[in-house]
Structures are given as structure tokens and as C-alpha cells.
């Protein structure tokens, strides 16, 4: 959520920001409702002041004056009730519009309509040239007996799968390697609940907006989280931390659930766009300092790049354009791994900076040295997500005979197994 004072001071910035991000928000309507609420509250203050003054004067008044004063108190109480009723009606309208207002993008975010206009910042690694006809990850998985999409669909519907044998081990190896790397960097590991209340979804900015992508348990008013970002970021919601606690750096490994609504016919083959996957997520809760947040953003991006480099996967980093940013993100960098079967880079990581957008929605604050309560800044990034990352791992490490070499960094997690061969 945005500080309404910022919107009052520069409404055009937020109108332009919403347009750039392609969010339909009526800033003029918001300010009109805000002005009406301010007027009602000022009039309530004036009424309270007058009631107090009249009440104090009554003992000193004559009988006729007392009657007049009591009559005036009745008028004031009626006016007070009417104003409170107006506020009761206006406040939900204000809250609803405020929930929709997006964070304006940072100055160095490129303008663009969608992900095709994201701007490449750098590349790492050499794209492999094959001297044989390579298979895609589905063909490899079937021939090696490590991926079974047919039975996944039979039992759970489209975009589902089984990993088995060395496929399951490789999946877990990637996750455990990434988790161990982050623990080595000083991040606190967390095991998190997957069912979240609506408050946590709203607090992290997923509601409103991501309802169609979320699996909801209506019977229990709970939601299956699409990322550990939700429980980890919301962990301290409603609390006032001390400045000495910050920054809080956490990492969580969790199963994630996404309906992929609206993605019919898109990326349907294989493991790229699926309903259930596992992800290691890094989250930082930090001081309310833009320069420090930018430094943290580079840190979480570097963590993910280090994991990709350790796995030997060529990738590129892109600066995500305005039209591809979410409501709360002031800036986002994506890492995209080279995937031979797509003959292009495919997104595998998203590193996001929110400033105080999420903290305001969660009422997450800290006490400064000056004893002032200030909203925190929040950031998050994927460390690794599997099985999507298995696409480049399998495809880039395949051999002419159909076997797949295990990246050296993962061998210790594969019981020393260095090559996946046919079943």
C-alpha cells in the first residue's frame, strides 16, 4: 500500500505509474474520497471541541441557558452521528481504491508493454553447440525413466507430473544445494505453512489481483501459497521490530501452487508451466532506506546468479519493463536460463524490490534510534525453483547416447552419482 500523503503531494506520478504498469486505478476518485474523509474527521474534531466547551459551561449557566446548551449538545450529537455514518460509508471505498494503487516504477525501469520488452543487462556462460540431435527434457525424462507426465495428468489433470528415481533425486538435489548455499550466506532457514489466511495474501500484495491464480480452500477461508514469499514476508506482520534486528534475512523451501489461469495453450509441453512445484525463496526485511534496499536487491540477485553459475547454466539477467511489473514492485530483475528445446532463454528467477509497499499493508514496522516507528522495506528473490530448472540441467548436460551428466555441484546430493543413464 502507498502512503496517501505521497499521492496527495504528487497525484500525477501515481496516475502515470498506474498507466505504465497497466493497472486501472482512478486516482482522482481516490483523492475525492480522501478529501471527504478528511473533511468529516475535521468536522468531528470541531464538534468534539464544541461539545467539551458546552459541557464545561453548563454548571455556570442559568436554567434557560442550560436548556439552550443541552439543546445544542443534542444537535452536535446528531451531527456527530451523521458524520460517523458518512465515514462508515466512505472508508471502505477509500480502502478498496487504495488496495488497487500500484507502486510507481523506479526511474531506471524501462518502459514496455510486456516481457518481450524487458531489457537485457548481461549474460553469463556459453551456450552449448551440439554435434548430435539433442532431445528435449520430456524425451530425455521418458527415455531415462525419470519423468512421467502421462500418469501425472491421469491422476491430477493437466500440467501435472511425476518425477521418479534419479529424476526425483535430481529435483531434491537442486533444492538442497540452493538451501545449503543460502544458509552458508547467513540466511536463516525456515519451514513454513502453505495454507495462508486472506490477510497474509493481501499483506504481501497478492490480493487483490492474483485470486484467479490461487488455489482457494473456501470451506476454511484459506489459500494455498504460490510462493514462500507470502509466509516468510508476513511472519512479523503487525509487529514493531527493533532497528538492531534489521536486516532480517530468511530462506525457505516450500511446495508452491499456482492455477495458471489464463495460460491455456501456453507452454503446455513438459515442466515449464505447471500447477505444483518446489522453490527455495530468499526474503529480506530491511530498514526504510532506498539506497540500502537497492544494495539488498543486488545482493539477492547475486545469490541466485552464484547458484546458477555453480550449476554451470548459461543465463541472462533482464531489467523487467513497466508493463511486466506487479502492483507492488518498484523494480524487478529476472534471471532467464538458456533452454535448448525453446531455443531461447526462459525465466527461472524473479528478484523484486518493494520498498514499504508490503510492510504498510502488513503493518510491519521498526523503531528507529530516534524512537520513531517506521515501516520496513521488503525484498525477495527465487534462489531456485524446480522442476523448471531441470529443463536446462537435463537438456544442456545430455550426451549422444541419451544419458545425462550430473552437474558437479549436485553430485554429493545424488549419493555421488555423476551420470543418469537409461533405466
N, C-alpha and C positions, 0 to 999 in steps of 0.2 A: 504494500500500500504506500501511497505517496503522502507526504506531509502537505496538508491542504494549504498551508501558508505559502509553499513553493508555487502551487497552482495559482493562488491569488496574485502573487507577485509577477508571474510571467505565464499567463494562460496560453499565449500563442505557442510557447515552447512545447506545451503538452498537447495542444491541438496538432501541431506539426509532427510531434513524436508518435502520436497515435496513428496519424495518416501514414507515416513512414513504415510503421510496423504492421499496418493493415488491420488496426482494431477500430471498430466503430464505437466511438465514445463522444457523447455530447458534453463538451467542456462548458459551454455557455449555460446549459441546463444545470449542470453541477454547481456552477457559481451562483446561479439564481436561487437554487435551493439553499446553498450555503449562506447567502445573504439573508434569506428569510429566517433561517435558524438563528443567525447572529442577532437579527432584529428582535426575534421573540425572546431570546435569552437576555438581551439588554433591557427589554421592557419588563421582564420578570425581576431583574435586579432592581430596577426603578420602583417596581411595586413593593418589593421586599423592604426597600429603604423607607418608602412612604408608610407601609404598614407598621414598621418599627417606630417611626416618628409619631404616628397617630396613637399607637398603643401606649407610648410613654406619656403622651399628653392627657389621656383620658382622666386620670385621677385629679388633675388640676382644673378640669372643666366644670362648668355649671351643668344642671340637669339637661337643659335644652341643647347645649353644646355637646354633651355626651351622646345624646341621641343622634345628632348630626354626624358625630365622629364614628359611632357604631354603624350608621348607615353607609358612611364612606368605606369602612372596613369591609362591609358586605359587598360593595361594588368592586373593591380591589380583589377580594377573594374570587368573585365571579370572573373578573378579567384574568386572574391568575389561572383559573381552571381552563378558560378558553385558550390561553397561550400554551398551557401544558398539553392540551389536546392537539393544537397545531403542531407542536414539536413531536408529539407521538406519531402524527401522520407524516411529517416531513423527514424525520430521522431515517426510517427505512429506505426512503427514496434516495437520500444522500448516501447512505451506506452502500446501496446497490450500485449506484454510479461509481462511487469511489473504488469498489472492488474491480471495476472494469478498466480503470485508468492505467495504462501501461507506463512503465519506466522509460523515459526518453533515452534513446541510444547514445552512447559516448560519441564524442566528436570524431574519433578515428574509425568508427564503424562505417563500412562502405554502404552506399545506397544501392538497393536492389529489390527485386520482386520476390525471388525465391532462391533456393540453394544453387541454382545454376549461375547465380551472380555473386557467390561467395568469392573472396579474393585470396588467392594462394600467397602464403607468406614465405614458405620454404619447403624443401623436400629433403628426405634422408633415405639413404640406401640405393642400391642398384636393382632395377627391375630385371628379373631373370629372363634370359632368352633360352627357349627350349630347343634341343636338337632332336626332339621326338614330338609326337602329337600328344599334348597333355590332356589329362582328364579333369573334369570339374570335381568339386568336393563331393557331390552326390554320387557320381560314378565311382570315385575313389572309395567313398564310405561303404557303398554297396559291395564292391568287389572285395574289400578288406573285411567285410562283416562287422563294421563298427558304427554304421548309421542305418537306421531302419525308419524311413519316413512313412512307408505304406502302412505298417502296423500302428504307428503313432496317429495317423489320420483315421484308421479304422476304429481305434478306441477313444480318441479325443477330438476328432474333427480336423478341419483344415488347419495348416500352419502348426502342426504338432509332429513329434518325432520321438524316437528312442535313440540314445547313444549306448553302446554296449562294448564290452571288452576293452580293447585299447582305446576306443573312442571315448568311453566314459572316463578312463584313466587320464587321457589327454585333456579332457574338459576340466577335470578336477585339478590336474597338474598346473594348468594355466592360472586358475583361480588361486591356488595355494601359493604359487610363485609370486603373483602380484600382491597377495596379502602379506607374505613374508617381507617383500621388498618395502612395503609401506610401514610395517612395524619397525623395520630397520631404520627408517627415516624418522622415527619418533612419533608416528601417529598411533593413537590409542585404538585398539581393535574393539569392535562392538558386534554383538549378536543381537538382532533387532526383531521386534514383532512385525508381521507382514500385514495384519489387518489394522487399518487406521480409521479413527473417527473422522467425521467431516471437518472438524476443527483443524486437524493436522493437515488435511488436504487444502483447506482454504489458507491456512497459515503459510504454507510453502508455495502458494500461488497456483496450485493445480486446479482448484475450484475458485471461481467459475472458469470454464474453458476446456478442461480435459475430461469432463464427465463421460463423453462418448468413448473415450479411450480406456476408461477404468472399469474393471470388474467390480460391481457393487453387490454387497450382501444386504438386500433390502430388509430381510427379516430381522437382522441385527443392527441395521444402520451403520455398517462398517464397509470399508473399501479395501480391496487388495492393492497394495502399493506397487506402483510401476517402477520404483527405484528406492534404494535405501536412503536416498537423499531426504525423503519425507520423514521417517522416524528419527534419523540422526540430526537433521537440522532442527526438528521440533522438540528434541529431547529436553531442552531447557526453556520451552515456551512458558510465558507468564512469570519468568524468574528475573531477578536482578542480580547479575553476576558482579564480581569484583574485577577491577581493572587488572589485578595481578593474575587472574585466571586466563586472561586472553593473551595470545590466540589459543583457542581450543582446536586441536587437530585430531580428527577421528577418521577411522576407516572401517567399513562394514562390508561383509559378504552376505548377499541375500539372493533369494529367488525373486524374480520380478515378473509382473503380469501386465500385459497390455492387449487390449482388444483389437488394435489395429483397424478400428472402424474407419471407413472411407478409403482404405488401402486395397480395395478389391481389384484383383488383376495386376497389382503392383508387386514386383519382387516376390512372386509366388513360388519360384523354384528354390528348393534347398533350405538353408538355415539362415538366410539373410533377414527376413521379416517374419517373426514368429510370435506366438502368444505368451510363451513362458521361456525364461532364460535365467541365467545366474550372472551376477555382476558384483565386482568389487568397486565400491564407491568411496571417494575421499571428500570430506567436508571440513571447511574451516569456518569457525565463528570468531570474528576479529573485532578490533577497535573500529570506531566510526571515523576512519581516516582514509580518504580516497587514494592517496599515494601508497599507503600500506596495503590497501586492498589490491591495487594494481600489482604490487610486488608479490602478494599471495597468489594472484591469478597466474603469474608467470611460474611460480613455484609448483602449483598443482599441474600445470601444463607440462613442465619439465619432468615431473614424476612419471607421468604417463608416457612421455617420449622415451624416458630411460627404460621403461618396461618393454616398449616396442623395439628399441634398439637391442636390448638383451635377447629378445626373441628373433632378432635378425629380419624383421619385417619392414620392407620399404614402405614409407608413408609420406604424406604431406600434411602440413598444417594450414588451415584456412581461417581467415577472419570472416565470420559469418555476417552476411549483409542484413540490412534493416528488416526486410520482408521475411527473413527466416529466423528472426529473434522471437523469443517468447515474451509474454507480458512483463515479467519481472526482470528479465536480463538486461543489464546495461551494456554488456558485451559478452560475446561467446566465441571461443576458438574451437574448431572441430579438428580432430585428427582423422585422416582417411587412409586406410591401408590399401595397398595395391592388391587387387583380386583378379588373377588371370582370367577366370571364367566370365567376368564382367568386362574385361579389357579396359578397366578403369579403376579409379580409387573409389572405395566405399567407406562411408562414415562408420567409425568404431568408437569414438570418444567425443564427448562434448564438455568443455570447460567453461563454466558460467560464473559471472560476477554480478551480484545483485545490489551492492551497497546495503541500504537499510530497508529495502522493499519487503523482504520476507520477515525481518525482525519486527517491523511495525505491525504486520498482520498477526504475528505471534505474541506481540508484547514482550519481546526479548530484549532486555536492557542490561547495562552495566553501570556501575557507579565510578565516576572519574575521580581523579585525585582532588578535584575541587568539590567533591561530594554532589555532583550533578548526575542525575540518571539520564543516560543517553542510549539510543537504540544501537544495537550491534550491526556489523556488516557480516554478510554470509557469502560463501563461495562453495562450489562443488565441481567435481570432475570424475568421470569414469577412470578407474585405473585399468580395468579390463572387463570386457563383457563376453561371455561365452554361451552358446556355441558360435556366435557370429565370427569371433576371431579365429575359429577353427577353419573358416573358409580360406584365408590366406596361408595359414600354417600348413594345411594339407596340400593345397594347390601349389604353393611355392617350394615345398620340400619333397615333392613326388619324384620318383625315379622311373626310368623307362619300363622297368618290369612291374610297375604298379604299386611298389612298396613306397613308404613314406619315411623319411628321416625325421627323427625327433629332434627339435632344437636342443642344443647342448644344455641350455639353462633349465630345461624341463626334465632332462634325463633322471636327475635324483628323485623326482616326484613320480617317475614311471618305473620305480624299482630297478633303475639302471638300464632300462630298455632304450636302445638307441634307434631302432628301426621297427616300423609297423609293417608286417608282411601279411600276405593273403592268409585267410583262415584255413 
